[in-house]
Amino acid sequence: MTDITAVELKARLVQGTAPVIIDVRETWENEESHIAGSRNIPLGELPGRVEELEELHDQEVVVHCKGGSRSAVAKAFLQQQGFTQVRNLIGGFQAYEKA
């Protein structure tokens, strides 16, 4: 599945059609600022917590981090676990804040 831009994600949030958003930044980063409604699962914890996401295997899921690198790793991991509609937020939270 193709990745998503910050502009597209913000528009979907306004429209009420936002996908599930998973913030893979560290907890302290998420506590400083985050996308409303996002779920924080730090990248290092994702393998041990993937079972929490089982109901999302066939739903659209957007992963994000600060700039897009950690979330690219998270996207690949989730795809390996059978998640079929995972998208990375292009430019990460930094792009989201500027959009």
N, C-alpha and C positions, 0 to 999 in steps of 0.2 A: 504494500500500500504506500502511496506517495506521502511525503512529509507535509506538514501544514505550516503556513506562515502565521506570524503573530496577528496580522490584520485579519486573516480568515478566522482565527480562533476567537479574537475579540468580537467579531461580528456574530459568530455563532453563540457566544455567551449572551450577547444582547438579545438575540432572537430566541433564546431559550432552547437552542438545539445543540448545546455543547456536548462533546463526548466526555467520557470519563478522563480526568486529567490526573496523572501521577507525577509528582515532583520527586525526582531522584537526588535532589541536593541533600546535604546534611541537615539534620534537624535544626541546628542553629541558623542556617541560611533561610530555611522555611519560616522560622519564627520571626526573622527580621522583616520579611515581606513574602507574599505568596499570591497565587491566583486564587480568587475566591472559589471555594468548592473543590479545590484540588486535594489530593490525598498524598501525604508525605511518606515515602518509603525510600530511604537513602539507598543509593546503588549498592553499597557494600552489604546491605541487609536483604536486598531483593531475592537472592537465591533461597534464603531461609524463610522468606515470607511469601513466596510465590503462590502458595496454597490459599492465601487470603484473596487472591484475584481469580480463582477458578471460575467463578460465574461470568467472567469477562472474556472468556476464550473467543467468542464470536462477536463481541461488541467492539465498537470503535474506541480505542484507547490512545490518548496522546501522552507521551512522556516528555518531560522537560527537565533541564538543569540550568546552570547559569548561562552557558554559551552554546551548548549543543553536543559537546563531546561525551559527557557521561550518559546523556540520554540516548545517544547513538548506540552505546554499548548496551544500555537497558533494552532498547528496541530489538537489537539482535538477539539478546538473551530470551526475551519474551517470545519472539518468533520461533526460536529453537524449542521453546516449551509448548508450542502449538497455538499460540495466539495469532489470529488471522488478520486482524485489522489494527495493527499498531502503527502509530505515526509519531515522528519526532518533531518537536517544535523547532523550526529553523531559527537559529540565532539564540535559542533559549530564552530565559527570563529577561535577559538584557534587551533582546528585541521586543519582547512583550511590553516592557516598561516604556519603550520608545514609540510603540505603535499607537 
